[in-house]
Amino acid sequence: MNQKNKKIISWAITAGMLLIAAGVLMPLLGYSMEVYRWIFSAGALITLIGRIMNRYDGNVLRVKRLYRIEVWSSIFFCAAAFFMFYPYGAGRDWFAFILAGGLILVYTSIMIPRELAKDRNSTKK
């Protein structure tokens, strides 16, 4: 994959995450508009597509696994989008999936740079 495509995918993931943040904040701040469901769902879908297309081309197996775990965070966001529309679930099921996806993203955002730095340091020696 060339650099231009990676940049487009990175921007898509960022835009999707911003839509997810907006979709989560709207009901938490008391907005009664029902449009937040659609905003969140669009962000979850964009993020899922971006994460699936985002590949790690290096040789570090742990980083490859961490990239796959990031895809799971987007799957959790899509499950949260489902529960936003599901009428028979508990009122906050969607929020539990958002928290699970967010925790996975926090973990991977810490571990990917750490593992890449560890690999760079081991190749310098």
MARBA-3410 file (N, C-alpha, C, O; in Angstrom, 1 decimal):
125
0.8,-1.2,0.0,0.0,0.0,0.0,0.9,1.2,0.0,1.9,1.3,0.8 ~ 0.6,2.2,-0.9,1.4,3.4,-0.9,1.0,4.4,0.1,0.1,4.3,0.8 ~ 1.9,5.4,0.2,1.7,6.4,1.3,0.4,7.2,1.1,-0.2,7.6,2.1 ~ 0.0,7.5,-0.1,-1.2,8.3,-0.3,-2.4,7.5,0.2,-3.3,8.1,0.9 ~ -2.5,6.2,0.0,-3.6,5.4,0.5,-3.6,5.3,2.0,-4.6,5.4,2.6
-2.4,5.2,2.6,-2.3,5.1,4.0,-2.8,6.4,4.7,-3.4,6.4,5.7 ~ -2.5,7.6,4.0,-2.9,8.9,4.5,-4.4,9.0,4.4,-5.0,9.5,5.4 ~ -5.0,8.5,3.4,-6.4,8.6,3.2,-7.1,7.7,4.3,-8.1,8.1,4.9 ~ -6.6,6.5,4.5,-7.2,5.6,5.5,-7.0,6.3,6.9,-7.9,6.2,7.7 ~ -5.9,6.9,7.2,-5.7,7.5,8.5,-6.7,8.7,8.7,-7.2,8.8,9.7
-6.9,9.4,7.6,-7.9,10.5,7.7,-9.3,10.0,7.9,-10.1,10.5,8.7 ~ -9.6,8.9,7.3,-11.0,8.2,7.4,-11.2,7.8,8.8,-12.2,7.9,9.4 ~ -10.1,7.1,9.4,-10.2,6.6,10.8,-10.4,7.8,11.7,-11.2,7.7,12.7 ~ -9.7,8.9,11.5,-9.8,10.1,12.4,-11.2,10.7,12.3,-11.8,11.0,13.3 ~ -11.7,10.8,11.0,-13.1,11.4,10.9,-14.1,10.5,11.5,-15.0,11.0,12.1
-14.0,9.1,11.4,-14.9,8.2,12.0,-14.8,8.3,13.5,-15.9,8.3,14.2 ~ -13.6,8.5,14.1,-13.5,8.6,15.5,-14.2,9.9,16.0,-14.7,10.0,17.1 ~ -14.0,11.0,15.2,-14.7,12.3,15.6,-16.2,12.1,15.6,-16.9,12.7,16.4 ~ -16.7,11.4,14.6,-18.1,11.2,14.5,-18.6,10.4,15.7,-19.7,10.6,16.3 ~ -17.8,9.4,16.1,-18.2,8.5,17.2,-18.2,9.4,18.5,-19.1,9.3,19.3
-17.2,10.3,18.7,-17.2,11.1,19.8,-18.4,12.1,19.9,-19.0,12.3,20.9 ~ -18.7,12.6,18.7,-19.9,13.5,18.7,-21.2,12.7,19.0,-22.0,13.3,19.7 ~ -21.3,11.5,18.4,-22.4,10.7,18.7,-22.6,10.3,20.1,-23.7,10.1,20.6 ~ -21.5,10.1,20.8,-21.5,9.8,22.3,-21.8,11.0,23.1,-22.6,10.9,24.1 ~ -21.2,12.1,22.8,-21.4,13.3,23.6,-22.8,13.9,23.5,-23.3,14.5,24.5
-23.5,13.8,22.4,-24.8,14.4,22.3,-25.8,13.9,23.3,-26.4,14.8,24.0 ~ -26.0,12.6,23.5,-27.0,12.2,24.5,-26.5,12.4,25.9,-27.3,12.6,26.8 ~ -25.2,12.4,26.1,-24.6,12.6,27.5,-24.8,14.0,27.9,-24.9,14.3,29.1 ~ -24.7,14.9,27.0,-24.9,16.4,27.3,-26.3,16.8,27.3,-26.6,18.0,27.5 ~ -27.2,15.9,27.0,-28.7,16.2,27.2,-29.4,16.6,25.9,-30.5,17.1,26.0
-28.7,16.5,24.8,-29.4,16.8,23.5,-30.5,15.7,23.3,-30.1,14.5,23.3 ~ -31.7,16.1,23.0,-32.7,15.1,22.8,-32.9,14.7,21.3,-33.8,14.0,21.0 ~ -32.1,15.2,20.4,-32.2,14.9,19.0,-31.9,13.4,18.8,-31.0,12.9,19.5 ~ -32.6,12.8,18.0,-32.4,11.4,17.7,-31.3,11.2,16.6,-31.0,10.1,16.2 ~ -30.7,12.3,16.1,-29.8,12.2,15.0,-28.4,11.6,15.5,-27.6,11.2,14.7
-28.2,11.7,16.8,-26.9,11.2,17.4,-26.7,9.7,17.0,-25.6,9.3,16.9 ~ -27.8,8.9,16.9,-27.6,7.5,16.6,-27.0,7.4,15.2,-26.1,6.5,15.0 ~ -27.5,8.2,14.3,-27.0,8.1,12.9,-25.6,8.6,12.8,-24.8,8.1,12.0 ~ -25.3,9.7,13.5,-23.9,10.2,13.5,-22.9,9.1,14.1,-21.9,8.9,13.5 ~ -23.3,8.5,15.2,-22.4,7.5,15.8,-22.3,6.3,14.9,-21.2,5.8,14.7
-23.4,5.9,14.3,-23.4,4.7,13.4,-22.5,4.9,12.2,-21.7,4.1,11.8 ~ -22.6,6.1,11.6,-21.7,6.5,10.5,-20.3,6.4,10.9,-19.4,5.9,10.1 ~ -20.0,7.0,12.0,-18.6,7.0,12.5,-18.1,5.6,12.8,-16.9,5.3,12.5 ~ -18.9,4.7,13.3,-18.5,3.4,13.6,-18.2,2.6,12.3,-17.3,1.8,12.2 ~ -19.1,2.8,11.3,-18.9,2.1,10.1,-17.6,2.6,9.3,-16.9,1.8,8.8
-17.4,3.9,9.3,-16.2,4.5,8.7,-15.0,4.0,9.4,-14.0,3.6,8.7 ~ -15.0,4.0,10.7,-13.9,3.5,11.5,-13.6,2.0,11.2,-12.4,1.6,11.1 ~ -14.6,1.2,11.1,-14.5,-0.2,10.9,-13.8,-0.4,9.5,-12.9,-1.2,9.4 ~ -14.3,0.3,8.5,-13.8,0.1,7.1,-12.3,0.6,7.1,-11.5,-0.1,6.5 ~ -12.0,1.7,7.8,-10.7,2.2,7.8,-9.7,1.2,8.6,-8.6,1.0,8.1
-10.2,0.7,9.7,-9.3,-0.2,10.4,-9.1,-1.5,9.7,-8.0,-2.1,9.8 ~ -10.1,-2.0,9.0,-9.9,-3.2,8.2,-8.9,-3.0,7.1,-8.0,-3.9,6.8 ~ -8.9,-1.8,6.4,-8.0,-1.5,5.4,-6.6,-1.1,5.8,-5.6,-1.1,5.1 ~ -6.5,-0.7,7.1,-5.2,-0.3,7.7,-4.4,-1.5,8.0,-4.7,-2.3,8.9 ~ -3.3,-1.7,7.3,-2.5,-2.9,7.5,-1.1,-2.5,8.0,-0.6,-1.4,7.6
-0.5,-3.4,8.8,0.9,-3.2,9.2,1.8,-4.0,8.3,1.6,-5.2,8.2 ~ 2.7,-3.4,7.7,3.6,-4.1,6.7,4.9,-4.5,7.3,5.7,-5.1,6.6 ~ 5.2,-4.3,8.6,6.4,-4.7,9.2,6.5,-6.2,9.5,5.6,-7.0,9.2 ~ 7.6,-6.5,10.3,7.8,-7.9,10.6,7.5,-8.2,12.1,7.7,-9.3,12.5 ~ 7.1,-7.2,12.9,6.9,-7.4,14.3,5.5,-8.1,14.5,4.5,-7.5,14.2
5.5,-9.3,14.9,4.3,-10.1,15.1,3.3,-9.4,16.1,2.1,-9.4,15.9 ~ 3.9,-8.9,17.2,3.0,-8.4,18.2,2.3,-7.1,17.7,1.1,-6.9,18.0 ~ 2.9,-6.3,16.9,2.3,-5.1,16.3,1.2,-5.5,15.3,0.2,-4.9,15.3 ~ 1.4,-6.6,14.6,0.4,-7.1,13.7,-0.9,-7.5,14.5,-2.0,-7.2,14.1 ~ -0.6,-8.2,15.6,-1.8,-8.6,16.5,-2.5,-7.3,17.0,-3.7,-7.3,17.1
-1.7,-6.3,17.4,-2.3,-5.1,18.0,-3.2,-4.4,16.9,-4.2,-3.8,17.3 ~ -2.7,-4.4,15.7,-3.6,-3.8,14.6,-4.9,-4.6,14.4,-5.9,-4.0,14.2 ~ -4.8,-5.9,14.6,-6.0,-6.7,14.5,-6.9,-6.4,15.7,-8.2,-6.4,15.6 ~ -6.3,-6.2,16.9,-7.1,-5.8,18.0,-7.9,-4.5,17.8,-9.0,-4.3,18.3 ~ -7.2,-3.6,17.1,-7.9,-2.3,16.8,-9.1,-2.5,16.0,-10.1,-1.8,16.1
-9.1,-3.6,15.1,-10.3,-3.9,14.3,-11.4,-4.3,15.3,-12.6,-4.0,15.0 ~ -11.1,-5.1,16.3,-12.1,-5.5,17.3,-12.7,-4.3,18.0,-13.9,-4.3,18.3 ~ -11.9,-3.2,18.2,-12.5,-2.1,18.9,-13.6,-1.5,18.0,-14.6,-1.0,18.5 ~ -13.4,-1.4,16.7,-14.4,-0.9,15.8,-15.6,-1.8,15.7,-16.7,-1.4,15.5 ~ -15.4,-3.1,15.8,-16.5,-4.1,15.9,-17.3,-3.8,17.1,-18.6,-3.8,17.0
-16.7,-3.5,18.2,-17.5,-3.1,19.4,-18.2,-1.8,19.2,-19.4,-1.7,19.7 ~ -17.7,-0.9,18.5,-18.4,0.3,18.2,-19.6,0.1,17.3,-20.7,0.7,17.5 ~ -19.5,-0.8,16.4,-20.6,-1.2,15.5,-21.7,-1.9,16.4,-22.9,-1.8,16.1 ~ -21.3,-2.7,17.3,-22.2,-3.4,18.2,-23.0,-2.3,19.1,-24.2,-2.4,19.3 ~ -22.2,-1.3,19.5,-22.9,-0.2,20.2,-23.9,0.5,19.4,-25.0,0.9,19.8
-23.6,0.7,18.1,-24.5,1.3,17.2,-25.8,0.5,17.0,-26.9,1.0,16.9 ~ -25.6,-0.8,17.0,-26.8,-1.7,16.9,-27.7,-1.5,18.2,-28.9,-1.4,18.0 ~ -27.1,-1.5,19.3,-27.8,-1.3,20.6,-28.4,0.1,20.7,-29.4,0.2,21.5 ~ -27.9,1.0,20.0,-28.6,2.4,20.0,-30.0,2.3,19.3,-30.9,3.0,19.7 ~ -30.1,1.4,18.3,-31.4,1.3,17.6,-32.2,0.1,18.1,-33.4,0.1,17.8
-31.7,-0.8,18.9,-32.4,-1.9,19.4,-33.4,-1.5,20.5,-33.0,-1.0,21.5 ~ -34.7,-1.7,20.3,-35.7,-1.2,21.2,-35.9,-2.0,22.5,-36.4,-1.4,23.5 ~ -35.5,-3.2,22.5,-35.8,-4.1,23.7,-34.6,-4.3,24.6,-34.7,-5.1,25.6 ~ -33.5,-3.7,24.4,-32.3,-3.8,25.2,-32.4,-2.8,26.4,-33.3,-2.0,26.5 ~ -31.5,-3.0,27.3,-31.5,-2.0,28.4,-31.0,-0.7,27.9,-30.4,-0.6,26.8
-31.3,0.4,28.6,-31.0,1.7,28.1,-29.5,2.0,27.9,-29.2,2.9,27.0 ~ -28.6,1.4,28.5,-27.2,1.7,28.4,-26.3,0.6,27.9,-25.1,0.6,28.1 ~ -26.9,-0.4,27.2,-26.1,-1.4,26.6,-25.1,-0.8,25.6,-23.9,-1.3,25.6 ~ -25.5,0.1,24.9,-24.6,0.7,23.9,-23.4,1.4,24.5,-22.3,1.3,24.0 ~ -23.6,1.9,25.7,-22.5,2.6,26.4,-21.4,1.6,26.9,-20.3,1.9,26.9
-21.9,0.4,27.3,-20.9,-0.6,27.7,-20.0,-1.0,26.5,-18.8,-1.2,26.7 ~ -20.6,-1.2,25.3,-19.8,-1.5,24.2,-18.8,-0.4,23.8,-17.7,-0.6,23.3 ~ -19.3,0.9,23.9,-18.4,2.0,23.7,-17.2,2.0,24.6,-16.1,2.2,24.2 ~ -17.5,1.7,25.9,-16.4,1.7,26.9,-15.4,0.5,26.6,-14.2,0.7,26.7 ~ -15.9,-0.6,26.2,-15.0,-1.7,25.8,-14.2,-1.4,24.6,-13.0,-1.6,24.6
-14.8,-0.8,23.6,-14.0,-0.4,22.4,-13.0,0.7,22.7,-11.9,0.7,22.2 ~ -13.4,1.6,23.6,-12.4,2.7,24.0,-11.3,2.1,24.8,-10.1,2.6,24.6 ~ -11.5,1.2,25.7,-10.4,0.6,26.5,-9.4,-0.1,25.6,-8.2,-0.1,25.8 ~ -10.0,-0.8,24.6,-9.1,-1.5,23.6,-8.2,-0.5,22.9,-7.0,-0.7,22.7 ~ -8.8,0.6,22.5,-8.1,1.7,21.8,-7.0,2.3,22.6,-5.9,2.6,22.2
-7.3,2.5,23.9,-6.3,3.0,24.8,-5.1,2.1,24.9,-4.0,2.5,24.9 ~ -5.4,0.8,25.1,-4.4,-0.2,25.2,-3.5,-0.2,24.0,-2.3,-0.2,24.1 ~ -4.1,-0.3,22.8,-3.3,-0.4,21.5,-2.6,0.9,21.3,-1.5,0.9,20.7 ~ -3.1,2.0,21.6,-2.4,3.3,21.4,-1.2,3.4,22.3,-0.3,4.2,21.9 ~ -1.1,2.7,23.4,0.1,2.7,24.2,1.0,1.6,23.7,2.2,1.9,23.7
0.5,0.5,23.4,1.4,-0.6,23.1,2.0,-0.6,21.7,3.2,-1.1,21.6 ~ 1.4,-0.1,20.7,1.9,-0.1,19.4,3.2,0.8,19.3,4.2,0.3,18.8 ~ 3.2,2.0,19.8,4.5,2.8,19.8,5.5,2.2,20.6,6.7,2.2,20.3 ~ 5.1,1.6,21.7,6.1,0.9,22.6,6.8,-0.2,21.9,8.0,-0.4,22.0 ~ 6.0,-1.1,21.3,6.6,-2.2,20.6,7.4,-1.8,19.4,8.5,-2.4,19.1
7.0,-0.8,18.7,7.8,-0.3,17.5,9.1,0.3,18.0,10.1,0.1,17.4 ~ 9.1,1.0,19.1,10.3,1.6,19.7,11.3,0.5,20.2,12.5,0.5,20.0 ~ 10.7,-0.6,20.7,11.5,-1.7,21.2,12.1,-2.4,20.0,13.3,-2.8,20.1 ~ 11.4,-2.5,18.9,12.0,-3.1,17.7,13.1,-2.3,17.1,14.1,-2.8,16.6 ~ 12.9,-0.9,17.1,13.9,0.0,16.6,15.2,-0.1,17.4,16.3,-0.1,16.9
15.0,-0.2,18.7,16.2,-0.3,19.6,16.9,-1.6,19.4,18.1,-1.6,19.5 ~ 16.2,-2.6,19.2,16.9,-3.9,19.1,17.6,-4.1,17.7,18.6,-4.8,17.6 ~ 17.1,-3.4,16.7,17.8,-3.4,15.4,19.0,-2.5,15.4,19.9,-2.7,14.5 ~ 19.1,-1.5,16.2,20.2,-0.6,16.3,21.4,-1.3,16.9,22.6,-0.9,16.5 ~ 21.2,-2.2,17.8,22.3,-2.8,18.5,23.1,-3.8,17.7,24.1,-4.4,18.2
END
